[in-house]
Amino acid sequence: MEPDKQKSELVVLGAQIADDGDARYRLVDLHKASGKLEKHKPVQFMRLQSTQDLINELRAEKVGNPTLSPDPINTKKGRGGGIHVCRELVYTYAMWISAKFHLKVIRSFDAIVAQNSDEQLSATDKVLRAEKALDNEVLGVSQAASKLAKSKRTVPPLRTAFVEAAHGLQLCFPGLDVTPLLEAAKPKLKRARR
C-alpha cells in the first residue's frame, strides 16, 4: 500500500476504494474497479447536468443542518488526490456505469454495515458475558457471606456441645486427657489485618 493512500473499508470487486476521512470516496478507484473505460472517467460523470443537480441538492439539504456530512464533493490535488464524493454520489456514479456495477457497489456498502453490526454485536456479547460472570461472582460471594453468617450462629452452640461431650468422655474414661480436644474447641482470635 502506498504511504499516502488512505485505508478504506470499502472494497468493490476486489479494489479498495480510498476515502478522505470524511466519508467521501475516490472516484478514480471506482473507475478502476469498473474496468477503466474511457467513457466512464470520473470527469465525464462530473460534467453531467444530473450529477451537478444532485450535488446542488445535497448542498441545499446541508444548509442549516450541521449534523449532515461535509460538502458532498472534495477535490484533492497531488498524490492520493482526485475527486472524492459522498455515498449518494458513489451510488449515482455506479448506476451511471451499469446496473451490474451499481449492484456491486450497493452490496459492498451493505457488507460494511453488516461488518460494523457484527463488531458491535460482538462487543455487546462481550459486555453481556462479563456482566453475567460478575453477577455469578457476586452471587457466589453473597452465598459465602450467608454461610458465614449462618456459621456464626451455629458454631458457638456446636462448640458448647463439643466441650460438654469431651467432659462426658472424661467422666466415662477417667484417665482420658481431653485437654487437646478442649484446646481445639477454643475460639480462634482474629488476627489484625495489615
C-alpha positions as CSV (number, residue, x, y, z in Angstrom):
1,M,0.0,0.0,0.0
2,E,1.3,3.4,-0.9
3,P,2.2,5.5,2.2
4,D,-0.1,8.4,1.3
5,K,-3.0,6.2,0.3
6,Q,-5.6,6.2,3.0
7,K,-7.1,2.9,4.2
8,S,-10.8,2.4,3.5
9,E,-13.2,-0.2,4.5
10,L,-14.9,0.0,1.1
11,V,-13.9,-2.8,-1.4
12,V,-15.6,-3.1,-4.7
13,L,-14.8,-6.1,-7.0
14,G,-11.5,-6.6,-5.0
15,A,-10.4,-3.0,-5.4
16,Q,-10.0,-0.9,-2.2
17,I,-11.7,2.5,-2.6
18,A,-9.8,5.2,-0.8
19,D,-11.7,7.7,1.3
20,D,-10.7,11.2,2.5
21,G,-11.6,10.6,6.2
22,D,-14.9,12.4,5.8
23,A,-16.9,9.5,4.3
24,R,-16.1,10.6,0.7
25,Y,-14.7,8.0,-1.7
26,R,-12.3,8.5,-4.5
27,L,-14.0,8.1,-7.9
28,V,-10.8,7.1,-9.7
29,D,-10.7,4.0,-7.6
30,L,-14.2,3.2,-8.5
31,H,-13.4,3.9,-12.2
32,K,-10.5,1.3,-11.9
33,A,-12.8,-1.2,-10.3
34,S,-15.4,-0.8,-13.0
35,G,-12.9,-1.6,-15.8
36,K,-11.4,1.8,-16.6
37,L,-13.3,2.5,-19.7
38,E,-12.6,6.0,-21.2
39,K,-16.3,6.8,-21.3
40,H,-16.7,6.1,-17.6
41,K,-13.9,8.5,-16.4
42,P,-15.0,10.5,-13.3
43,V,-14.5,13.8,-15.1
44,Q,-17.2,12.7,-17.6
45,F,-19.6,11.9,-14.8
46,M,-18.9,15.2,-13.1
47,R,-19.9,17.1,-16.3
48,L,-23.3,15.6,-16.4
49,Q,-26.2,18.0,-15.5
50,S,-27.9,15.3,-13.5
51,T,-24.7,15.0,-11.4
52,Q,-24.5,18.7,-10.8
53,D,-28.2,18.8,-9.9
54,L,-27.6,16.1,-7.3
55,I,-24.6,17.9,-5.9
56,N,-26.6,21.1,-5.6
57,E,-29.5,19.2,-3.9
58,L,-27.1,17.6,-1.4
59,R,-25.6,21.0,-0.6
60,A,-29.0,22.6,-0.2
61,E,-30.0,19.8,2.2
62,K,-26.9,20.5,4.3
63,V,-27.7,24.3,4.7
64,G,-28.9,24.8,8.3
65,N,-28.3,21.2,9.2
66,P,-24.9,20.8,10.9
67,T,-25.4,17.1,11.6
68,L,-25.0,16.3,7.9
69,S,-21.6,15.3,6.5
70,P,-19.3,17.9,5.0
71,D,-19.6,19.0,1.4
72,P,-20.6,16.1,-0.9
73,I,-17.6,16.6,-3.1
74,N,-13.9,17.3,-2.4
75,T,-11.2,17.6,-5.0
76,K,-7.6,17.0,-3.9
77,K,-4.5,17.6,-6.0
78,G,-1.4,15.5,-5.9
79,R,-0.6,12.0,-4.7
80,G,-3.7,10.3,-3.3
81,G,-5.8,13.1,-4.7
82,G,-8.7,13.1,-7.1
83,I,-12.4,13.6,-6.8
84,H,-13.8,12.3,-3.5
85,V,-17.6,12.1,-3.3
86,C,-20.2,11.2,-0.7
87,R,-22.0,7.8,-0.7
88,E,-25.0,9.1,-2.7
89,L,-22.7,10.3,-5.5
90,V,-20.9,6.9,-5.3
91,Y,-24.2,5.2,-5.9
92,T,-25.1,7.6,-8.7
93,Y,-21.7,7.1,-10.4
94,A,-22.0,3.3,-10.2
95,M,-25.5,3.5,-11.6
96,W,-24.3,5.7,-14.5
97,I,-21.7,3.0,-15.3
98,S,-24.0,0.0,-15.3
99,A,-26.7,-1.8,-13.3
100,K,-24.3,-4.6,-12.5
101,F,-21.6,-2.3,-11.2
102,H,-24.3,-0.3,-9.2
103,L,-25.4,-3.6,-7.5
104,K,-21.8,-4.5,-6.7
105,V,-21.3,-1.0,-5.0
106,I,-24.5,-1.4,-3.1
107,R,-23.5,-4.8,-1.8
108,S,-20.1,-3.5,-0.9
109,F,-21.6,-0.8,1.3
110,D,-24.0,-3.3,2.8
111,A,-21.1,-5.5,3.7
112,I,-19.5,-2.6,5.6
113,V,-22.7,-2.1,7.5
114,A,-23.1,-5.8,8.3
115,Q,-19.4,-6.0,9.4
116,N,-19.9,-3.0,11.7
117,S,-23.1,-4.5,13.1
118,D,-21.3,-7.8,13.7
119,E,-18.5,-5.9,15.5
120,Q,-21.0,-4.1,17.6
121,L,-22.8,-7.3,18.4
122,S,-19.6,-9.0,19.3
123,A,-18.7,-6.1,21.7
124,T,-22.2,-6.3,23.2
125,D,-21.8,-10.1,23.6
126,K,-18.6,-9.5,25.5
127,V,-20.2,-7.0,27.8
128,L,-23.1,-9.3,28.5
129,R,-20.7,-12.2,29.2
130,A,-18.7,-10.1,31.5
131,E,-21.9,-8.9,33.2
132,K,-23.0,-12.5,33.7
133,A,-19.6,-13.5,35.1
134,L,-19.8,-10.6,37.5
135,D,-23.3,-11.5,38.6
136,N,-22.2,-15.1,39.2
137,E,-19.2,-13.9,41.2
138,V,-21.4,-11.6,43.3
139,L,-23.9,-14.4,43.8
140,G,-21.0,-16.7,45.0
141,V,-19.8,-14.1,47.4
142,S,-23.3,-13.5,48.6
143,Q,-23.8,-17.2,49.2
144,A,-20.5,-17.4,51.0
145,A,-21.5,-14.4,53.2
146,S,-24.8,-16.2,54.0
147,K,-22.9,-19.4,55.0
148,L,-20.5,-17.3,57.1
149,A,-23.4,-15.5,58.9
150,K,-25.1,-18.9,59.5
151,S,-21.9,-20.4,60.9
152,K,-21.5,-17.5,63.3
153,R,-24.9,-18.5,64.7
154,T,-24.4,-22.3,64.6
155,V,-20.7,-22.7,65.6
156,P,-21.0,-21.4,69.3
157,P,-23.7,-23.9,70.2
158,L,-21.8,-26.6,68.5
159,R,-18.7,-25.7,70.3
160,T,-20.5,-25.8,73.6
161,A,-22.0,-29.2,72.8
162,F,-18.4,-30.4,71.8
163,V,-17.0,-29.3,75.2
164,E,-19.8,-31.0,77.1
165,A,-19.2,-34.2,75.1
166,A,-15.5,-34.0,75.8
167,H,-16.2,-33.7,79.6
168,G,-18.7,-36.6,79.3
169,L,-15.9,-38.7,77.7
170,Q,-13.6,-37.8,80.7
171,L,-16.3,-39.0,83.1
172,C,-16.7,-42.3,81.2
173,F,-12.9,-42.7,80.9
174,P,-11.3,-41.1,84.0
175,G,-7.7,-41.4,82.7
176,L,-8.5,-39.7,79.4
177,D,-6.8,-36.4,78.8
178,V,-9.4,-34.1,77.0
179,T,-7.1,-31.0,77.1
180,P,-6.1,-31.3,73.4
181,L,-9.8,-31.6,72.5
182,L,-10.7,-28.6,74.6
183,E,-7.9,-26.5,73.1
184,A,-9.1,-27.4,69.6
185,A,-12.6,-26.2,70.5
186,K,-11.5,-22.8,71.8
187,P,-12.4,-19.9,69.5
188,K,-9.5,-18.6,67.4
189,L,-8.7,-15.0,67.9
190,K,-8.8,-13.0,64.7
191,R,-5.5,-11.6,63.5
192,A,-5.4,-7.9,62.8
193,R,-5.2,-7.2,59.0
194,R,-2.2,-5.3,57.8
